[in-house]
Amino acid sequence: MITSLTVFVLGLFLLPNFTRYSSEGKNLFTIWLFGEEIGTAESVEEAQKLINEARMELAKGHSNLYMIEDLHEEIIGEESIYKQVDNPEDVFAKIKRTLTAHQKETMTRAYMVKVNNTTVNLESAEDVDELLTKAIDKYDEDNEYEVKTEINQDRIMSTLTARLIRRDVEFDDVTFEAGAENVFGKDVSESELIEYLDFRDITQGITNIGFSEEVEVVETYIPRSEIVDVDTALSILTEMQEIQQIYDVQPGDTLSAISNKVGISMDELVELNSEYLKDINSTIRAGQSLIITVPEPELSVLWTRREIVEESYEADIIYIDNDDWYTTKQVTVTEPSAGFRKVVSDVTYKNDNAINRNIVKEEILLEAVAKVVERGTKVPPTYIKPISGGSLSSGFGPRKSPGGRGSTYHQGVDFAIPIGSTVMASSGGTVAAAGWSGGYGYMVLINHPDGSKTRYAHLSKVLVSPGQSVSQGQKIALSGNTGISTGPHLHFEIILNGTPVNPLNYLN
């Protein structure tokens, strides 16, 4: 029995599959992956080596980026006298099985093309070239340009820069420079050379082409399911989007005319500009800015075409300033007459719309007669609200007759305000009438230097006399409830060229 016990104890220390006792601390290390116990190893280094080798072997079978879920690993050490260490081959196999169970989709190398906030993913740099080349094909009539992508050395990430170049750019540069020097004996620019050429020697066609927006191309790794083909990418980048823009109202514009010009309904115009427009009958004025929507693609092509045309033309208007007139007055002194000319022009387009025309050569065949206009330079009067406070109780235009006695078309606006409130001159001028005026009750009418008039009605007391000069903001009356009136208020009118207008469009 003593001999058997001795042999057993010695075996615990001598058998190779058992960790020998060490009093130096932890000597057995358990590997945990994703909360699952995998097996044991003799050291932290050995455990980490098994994990790394398993990951490397799994990655070898994939040509793209191999990924697993966020790896959660623990290696927990303990001090053990005789605990058995697992077979490294078994531990390695179990690590592989566990990592495989937590494998993510293999990530494929791709090229992300970004325009504004829209991105498309293509499989190769050649696909990027094809995409951008197809985007310009519609406008590159003679197939003179091509797209080249190259690594941007200035960026830390793998970023590509796309450039549009002429297929024969080197040949053109050499030929042009040599020809110019042979003719003139010096370096000249292309625009200077055109001045010396006959119209027959000038070639029409595309002179420049590019993209309106910045095109970013970045090498990335994504799931293959997110990669699209070239035609799909082209459709995404060139499909029309509704983009908001500002339209400045021109003299003579109406909501109907603007609607036809920009291609959106009047109701949509009113909805987009509800802060300024109440309905389709709202008044607009020159210089006012309106929000409109214009269909545009994410990726727009900017291209310039040299064109030779014979056309009629108008000479620039000649203005004669008159310091005694207001800016609202102008008189045509000489009527214009169109001329006729032959021109070489560089027309720049954004997609299908011409946005700029630069005439580089012109030959006048018939001189145009310029229109001569005499115009005023004095700034016309401004108008302020004639009372402090108060609330709008009746607007300008059609309305239901107040009390069955008032007008059904209101030629001014009403401000509800207590009797006896101060009424001020909306603009400086001369009092034309002051006193009782039928349905207006007590009333003041003021003539202004530009020919406009303002009227203040239903007053309780008049404080000015006819012929008296008043300044803007001067106290002229007290508000009341006289004449045909259904309650204390001030009736206020602005009259331009003999016609009442909506005062709310003119008050500062």
C-alpha positions in Angstrom: 0.0 0.0 0.0 2.8 2.3 0.8 4.5 1.6 -2.5 1.3 2.1 -4.5 0.7 5.5 -2.8 4.2 6.6 -3.5 3.9 5.7 -7.2 0.6 7.6 -7.5 2.0 10.8 -5.9 5.1 10.7 -8.1 2.8 10.3 -11.2 0.9 13.4 -10.5 4.2 15.4 -10.9 5.8 13.4 -13.7 2.9 12.8 -16.2 3.2 15.4 -19.1 -0.5 16.1 -19.3 -0.6 17.7 -15.9 0.6 21.1 -14.9 3.3 20.9 -12.3 2.7 22.7 -9.1 4.3 26.0 -8.8 4.2 28.3 -5.9 4.9 31.3 -8.1 1.2 32.1 -8.7 -1.2 31.5 -11.5 -0.2 28.6 -13.7 -3.5 27.6 -15.5 -5.4 29.9 -17.8 -9.0 29.4 -19.0 -10.1 30.9 -22.3 -13.6 32.5 -22.6 -15.1 33.8 -25.9 -18.4 35.5 -26.1 -19.2 34.3 -22.6 -18.5 30.7 -23.5 -15.8 28.6 -21.8 -13.5 27.3 -24.5 -10.6 25.4 -22.7 -7.4 25.9 -20.8 -3.8 26.8 -21.7 -0.5 26.9 -19.8 0.0 30.7 -20.2 -1.7 33.9 -21.3 0.7 34.0 -24.3 -0.3 30.5 -25.4 -4.0 31.3 -25.1 -3.7 34.5 -27.1 -1.6 32.7 -29.7 -4.3 30.1 -30.2 -7.0 32.9 -30.6 -4.9 34.9 -33.2 -4.0 31.8 -35.2 -7.6 30.8 -35.4 -8.7 34.2 -36.6 -5.9 34.3 -39.2 -6.9 30.9 -40.6 -10.5 31.9 -40.9 -9.6 35.1 -42.7 -7.4 33.2 -45.3 -10.5 31.8 -46.9 -11.8 35.3 -47.9 -10.5 37.6 -50.6 -12.3 40.6 -49.0 -12.5 42.0 -45.5 -13.4 39.2 -43.0 -15.3 40.5 -40.0 -16.8 39.0 -36.8 -18.9 40.6 -34.1 -17.1 42.7 -31.5 -14.8 40.1 -30.0 -15.4 39.6 -26.3 -12.6 37.5 -24.9 -11.3 36.8 -21.4 -8.3 34.8 -20.3 -8.7 34.0 -16.5 -5.7 32.6 -14.6 -5.6 30.5 -11.4 -3.1 28.7 -9.3 -3.6 24.9 -9.7 -1.6 21.9 -8.3 -2.7 19.2 -10.6 -5.5 20.5 -12.9 -5.2 19.0 -16.4 -4.4 21.3 -19.4 -6.6 20.8 -22.5 -5.2 19.6 -25.7 -4.1 22.7 -27.7 -5.5 21.2 -30.9 -8.9 20.7 -29.3 -8.8 24.3 -27.9 -7.8 25.7 -31.4 -10.7 23.8 -33.1 -13.2 25.0 -30.5 -12.0 28.6 -30.9 -12.6 28.4 -34.7 -16.1 27.0 -34.2 -17.0 29.7 -31.8 -15.6 32.5 -34.0 -17.4 31.1 -37.1 -20.7 31.1 -35.1 -20.2 34.9 -34.6 -19.0 35.7 -38.1 -20.5 38.8 -39.7 -21.1 39.1 -43.5 -17.9 39.3 -45.4 -17.2 42.9 -46.4 -16.3 43.6 -50.0 -14.0 46.2 -51.2 -15.9 48.9 -53.1 -15.8 52.5 -54.3 -18.3 54.9 -52.7 -19.2 57.9 -55.0 -20.7 60.8 -53.0 -22.5 63.8 -54.5 -24.0 66.3 -51.9 -25.7 63.9 -49.5 -26.3 61.1 -51.9 -24.0 58.1 -52.2 -23.7 55.1 -54.5 -21.4 52.1 -54.1 -19.6 50.6 -57.1 -17.5 47.5 -57.4 -14.4 48.9 -59.1 -12.6 52.1 -60.1 -13.4 51.2 -63.7 -17.1 51.3 -62.8 -16.6 54.8 -61.3 -15.0 55.9 -64.6 -17.9 54.4 -66.6 -20.5 56.0 -64.3 -19.0 59.5 -64.7 -18.4 59.1 -68.4 -22.0 58.1 -69.0 -23.1 61.1 -67.0 -21.5 63.4 -69.6 -22.1 61.3 -72.7 -25.4 63.2 -73.4 -23.5 66.4 -73.8 -20.2 65.3 -75.1 -21.4 65.2 -78.7 -18.1 64.0 -80.3 -16.9 61.8 -77.5 -14.0 64.0 -76.9 -13.8 63.7 -73.1 -13.1 60.8 -70.7 -13.0 60.4 -66.9 -9.8 59.4 -65.1 -9.7 58.5 -61.4 -6.4 58.6 -59.5 -5.3 58.3 -55.9 -5.3 61.6 -54.1 -1.9 61.6 -52.4 -2.8 64.6 -50.2 -5.5 62.6 -48.3 -4.7 60.1 -45.5 -7.6 57.8 -46.4 -7.8 56.0 -49.8 -9.5 58.8 -51.6 -9.8 59.0 -55.4 -10.0 62.2 -57.5 -12.1 62.1 -60.7 -10.9 64.3 -63.5 -12.4 65.0 -66.9 -9.8 65.3 -69.7 -9.8 65.6 -73.4 -8.8 62.4 -75.2 -6.5 64.4 -77.5 -5.4 67.1 -75.0 -1.7 66.7 -75.6 -2.0 66.8 -79.3 -4.2 69.9 -79.2 -1.9 71.8 -76.9 1.2 71.2 -79.0 -0.6 72.0 -82.3 -2.2 75.2 -81.0 0.9 76.6 -79.5 3.1 75.8 -82.5 0.5 77.3 -84.9 0.1 80.5 -82.9 3.9 81.1 -82.6 4.3 80.5 -86.3 1.7 83.1 -87.2 2.5 85.8 -84.6 6.0 85.0 -83.4 5.0 85.2 -79.8 2.8 83.5 -77.2 -0.9 84.5 -77.5 -4.0 83.3 -75.7 -6.9 81.5 -77.5 -9.2 84.5 -77.0 -6.6 86.8 -78.6 -6.1 84.5 -81.5 -9.9 84.4 -82.3 -9.8 88.1 -83.0 -7.5 87.5 -86.0 -9.4 84.5 -87.4 -12.1 84.5 -90.0 -15.4 83.1 -88.9 -14.9 80.2 -91.4 -11.7 79.2 -89.5 -13.3 79.0 -86.1 -14.5 75.5 -85.0 -17.8 75.1 -83.2 -18.2 72.5 -80.5 -17.6 71.6 -76.8 -14.7 73.6 -75.3 -15.1 72.5 -71.7 -17.1 70.0 -69.6 -17.2 69.1 -65.9 -19.5 68.7 -63.0 -21.4 71.4 -61.1 -21.1 69.5 -57.8 -18.0 68.1 -56.0 -17.7 64.4 -56.7 -15.9 62.4 -53.9 -14.8 58.9 -54.5 -13.6 56.8 -51.5 -12.4 53.3 -51.3 -14.3 51.4 -48.6 -15.5 48.0 -47.4 -19.2 47.2 -47.4 -21.6 44.3 -47.6 -21.8 43.1 -51.2 -25.6 43.6 -51.1 -25.0 47.4 -51.0 -23.1 47.5 -54.3 -25.1 48.6 -57.3 -24.4 48.4 -61.0 -23.4 51.4 -63.1 -26.8 52.0 -64.7 -28.6 52.0 -61.3 -26.0 54.4 -59.9 -26.5 56.7 -62.9 -30.2 56.7 -62.4 -29.9 57.6 -58.7 -27.5 60.5 -59.3 -29.3 62.0 -62.3 -33.0 61.6 -61.3 -34.8 64.9 -60.8 -35.2 66.3 -57.3 -37.3 69.3 -56.2 -34.8 72.0 -55.2 -35.9 75.2 -53.6 -34.6 78.5 -55.2 -35.3 82.2 -54.9 -37.1 84.1 -57.7 -36.9 87.9 -57.8 -40.1 89.4 -59.1 -39.6 91.5 -62.2 -41.6 94.6 -63.3 -44.9 93.4 -64.9 -44.8 90.0 -63.2 -48.0 88.4 -62.0 -48.4 85.2 -60.0 -49.9 83.7 -63.2 -47.0 84.7 -65.3 -44.5 83.4 -62.7 -46.4 80.2 -62.5 -46.1 79.6 -66.2 -42.4 80.7 -66.3 -41.2 78.4 -63.5 -43.6 75.6 -64.2 -45.4 75.3 -60.8 -49.0 76.1 -59.9 -50.2 79.3 -58.3 -51.5 77.4 -55.4 -48.0 75.9 -54.8 -46.5 79.4 -55.1 -48.9 80.6 -52.4 -48.1 77.6 -50.2 -44.4 78.1 -50.5 -44.7 81.8 -49.7 -47.5 81.8 -47.2 -45.7 84.3 -45.1 -46.2 86.9 -47.8 -49.1 85.6 -50.0 -52.6 84.9 -48.6 -54.1 83.5 -51.9 -53.7 83.5 -55.6 -55.1 87.1 -55.8 -52.4 88.5 -53.5 -50.5 91.5 -54.7 -46.8 91.2 -55.6 -44.3 93.9 -56.5 -41.1 94.2 -58.4 -38.0 93.3 -56.3 -39.9 91.0 -54.0 -38.3 87.6 -53.5 -40.4 84.4 -53.8 -39.5 80.8 -53.0 -40.0 78.4 -56.0 -39.1 74.8 -56.6 -37.0 73.7 -59.5 -36.4 70.1 -60.6 -32.7 69.3 -60.6 -30.6 66.1 -60.4 -28.0 65.5 -57.6 -25.3 65.4 -60.2 -25.3 68.2 -62.8 -23.1 68.6 -65.8 -21.6 72.0 -66.6 -20.5 72.3 -70.2 -19.5 75.1 -72.6 -20.1 75.0 -76.3 -18.6 77.5 -78.9 -21.4 78.6 -81.2 -21.5 80.8 -84.3 -24.8 82.5 -85.1 -26.3 85.4 -87.0 -28.9 87.2 -84.9 -30.8 90.4 -84.2 -29.7 92.3 -81.1 -30.7 95.2 -78.9 -28.3 97.9 -77.9 -28.0 98.6 -74.1 -30.5 101.2 -72.8 -29.0 104.6 -72.3 -30.3 106.3 -69.1 -30.5 110.1 -68.5 -30.8 110.9 -64.8 -33.2 113.7 -63.8 -32.6 114.8 -60.2 -35.9 116.6 -60.1 -38.0 113.4 -60.7 -38.7 110.6 -58.3 -37.4 107.1 -59.2 -41.0 106.0 -59.9 -41.0 108.3 -63.0 -39.3 107.6 -66.3 -39.9 108.7 -69.8 -38.7 107.1 -73.1 -36.8 109.8 -75.1 -35.8 107.7 -78.1 -37.4 104.4 -79.2 -35.0 101.5 -79.9 -34.4 99.8 -83.2 -32.9 96.3 -83.4 -29.6 95.6 -85.2 -28.2 92.5 -86.8 -24.8 90.9 -86.1 -22.7 87.7 -86.5 -21.1 86.4 -83.3 -18.9 83.7 -81.9 -20.1 83.0 -78.3 -19.2 80.5 -75.6 -22.5 79.3 -74.1 -22.3 77.6 -70.7 -25.1 75.1 -69.9 -26.1 73.4 -66.7 -27.5 70.1 -68.0 -30.0 71.3 -70.7 -30.3 74.9 -69.6 -28.1 77.7 -70.8 -26.9 79.8 -67.8 -24.3 82.1 -69.3 -23.3 83.4 -72.7 -19.9 85.0 -73.4 -19.4 86.7 -76.8 -15.8 86.3 -77.9 -16.0 87.7 -81.4 -18.6 90.0 -83.0 -19.2 91.5 -86.4 -21.9 94.2 -86.7 -23.9 93.9 -89.9 -26.5 96.5 -89.0 -26.0 98.9 -86.1 -28.8 98.9 -83.4 -30.3 102.1 -82.2 -30.3 102.3 -78.4 -33.4 103.1 -76.3 -32.9 106.4 -74.4 -34.8 106.8 -71.1 -34.9 109.8 -68.8 -35.5 108.6 -65.2 -35.8 110.2 -61.8 -33.2 109.8 -59.1 -35.1 111.1 -56.0 -36.2 108.4 -53.6 -40.0 108.4 -53.3 -41.7 108.8 -49.9 -42.0 105.9 -47.4 -45.0 105.1 -45.4 -45.3 104.2 -41.7 -48.2 102.8 -39.7 -50.3 105.9 -38.7 -51.1 104.6 -35.2 -49.3 103.0 -32.3 -50.8 99.6 -31.5 -54.3 98.7 -32.6 -55.4 95.6 -34.4 -56.3 95.0 -38.0 -60.1 94.7 -38.1 -60.8 94.8 -41.8 -58.4 94.2 -44.7 -58.1 95.6 -48.2 -60.5 94.4 -51.0 -63.8 92.6 -51.3 -65.8 92.2 -48.0 -69.2 91.9 -46.6 -70.8 95.3 -46.0 -70.3 96.3 -42.3 -73.8 96.8 -40.8 -75.3 96.7 -44.2 -74.2 100.3 -44.8 -70.5 100.2 -45.5 -68.8 99.5 -48.9 -68.4 95.9 -50.2 -65.0 96.7 -51.6 -62.7 98.1 -49.0 -60.3 100.7 -50.4 -58.1 100.8 -47.3 -57.6 98.9 -44.0 -59.2 99.4 -40.6 -57.3 99.4 -37.3 -59.5 98.9 -34.2 -58.3 101.4 -31.6 -59.9 103.3 -28.7 -61.4 106.7 -29.4 -59.0 109.6 -28.9 -55.8 107.7 -29.9 -53.1 109.6 -31.7 -53.2 109.5 -35.5 -49.9 110.3 -37.3 -49.0 111.3 -40.9 -47.9 108.1 -42.6 -45.6 110.2 -44.9 -44.7 113.8 -45.2 -46.7 116.1 -47.5 -49.3 118.8 -47.7 -52.8 118.6 -46.2 -55.3 118.5 -49.1 -58.5 118.2 -47.1 -59.4 118.2 -43.4 -62.9 118.1 -41.9 -66.2 116.3 -42.3 -66.5 114.1 -45.4 -69.8 112.2 -45.5 -69.5 108.4 -44.8 -65.8 109.0 -43.8 -66.9 111.2 -40.9 -64.1 113.5 -39.9 -61.3 112.9 -42.4 -57.8 114.1 -43.3 -56.3 113.7 -46.9 -52.6 114.4 -47.5 -50.8 114.9 -50.8 -47.3 113.6 -51.0 -44.5 115.0 -53.3 -44.5 111.9 -55.6 -48.2 112.3 -56.4 -49.4 109.7 -53.9 -52.1 110.4 -51.3 -53.0 109.0 -47.9 -56.5 109.2 -46.2 -57.3 109.0 -42.5 -61.1 108.6 -41.7 -63.7 108.2 -38.9 -61.7 110.7 -36.7 -63.0 112.2 -33.5 -60.9 115.4 -33.9 -58.9 117.0 -36.7 -55.7 118.8 -35.7 -54.5 120.1 -39.1 -55.8 122.5 -41.8 -55.8 122.4 -45.6 -52.6 123.7 -47.1 -50.6 122.9 -44.0 -47.2 121.0 -44.5 -46.8 118.0 -42.2 -43.8 115.7 -41.7 -43.8 111.9 -41.4 -44.9 110.8 -37.9 -46.5 114.2 -37.0 -49.7 114.1 -35.0 -52.6 115.1 -37.3 -55.8 113.9 -35.6 -57.4 111.7 -32.9 -59.1 108.5 -33.8 -62.9 108.1 -33.4 -66.1 106.5 -34.6 -67.7 109.1 -36.9 -69.5 108.7 -40.2 -70.5 105.2 -41.4 -68.7 103.1 -38.7 -69.6 100.1 -36.6 -67.1 100.8 -33.9 -64.1 102.8 -32.8 -61.4 102.5 -35.5 -59.1 104.3 -37.9 -59.7 103.8 -41.7 -56.4 104.3 -43.6 -55.8 104.5 -47.4 -52.8 104.8 -49.7 -53.6 106.1 -53.2 -51.0 105.7 -56.0 -51.6 107.2 -59.4 -55.2 107.8 -58.4 -55.9 104.1 -57.5 -56.2 102.8 -53.9 -53.7 100.0 -53.1 -53.3 97.7 -50.2 -51.5 99.7 -47.5 -50.0 96.6 -45.9 -47.8 96.1 -48.9 -46.2 99.6 -48.5 -45.9 100.2 -44.7 -42.4 100.3 -43.2 
